[in-house]
Amino acid sequence: MPQYVGGDITEIVCKHSLGTFRFQAKSNESFTLNPGGFRSNDDNNAITGAGEMIDQINRQRWSLEGPVAVDMASENEAKNLPALSKVAELGVWTISMISGVVYKGKGKPVGELNWDTNTSQMALKVSGSGILEKIE
């Protein structure tokens, strides 16, 4: 029988040669998970004059995107996310869900790293190689 359990991300961890880093997901907020892999391009013009579909298949990176808390006293996010962003080496990221499901993938922070000083949070996007796989 299917089990449809949503809810919080309880832990985001990156293991890297620079160290092990923990980031706290905001409670009661939505995150977007894209497992990565192959996708067929959604293009209405990908069709021949005879009406046959042209199936353009491309690889996509996996990604995790959503709000995390920012600890301005320890500067965990302010120091470590830029450090992880600027090196070519990918870390091993694990994302633990309240349902008990855990995902793992090799990746790094991508995009802007701006935080809101009023709410003490920021939007974090991590993306990487291969696929985001369920390990538990």
Sequence and secondary structure as in RCSB ss.txt:
>XXXX:A:sequence
MPQYVGGDITEIVCKHSLGTFRFQAKSNESFTLNPGGFRSNDDNNAITGAGEMIDQINRQRWSLEGPVAVDMASE
NEAKNLPALSKVAELGVWTISMISGVVYKGKGKPVGELNWDTNTSQMALKVSGSGILEKIE
>XXXX:A:secstr
        EEEEEEEETTEEEEE B TT   EEE  EEEE   TT B TTS B   EEEE EEEEEEEE  TTTT
HHHHHHHHHHHSSS EEEEEEETTS EEEEEEEE S   EETTTTEEEEEEEEEEEEEE  
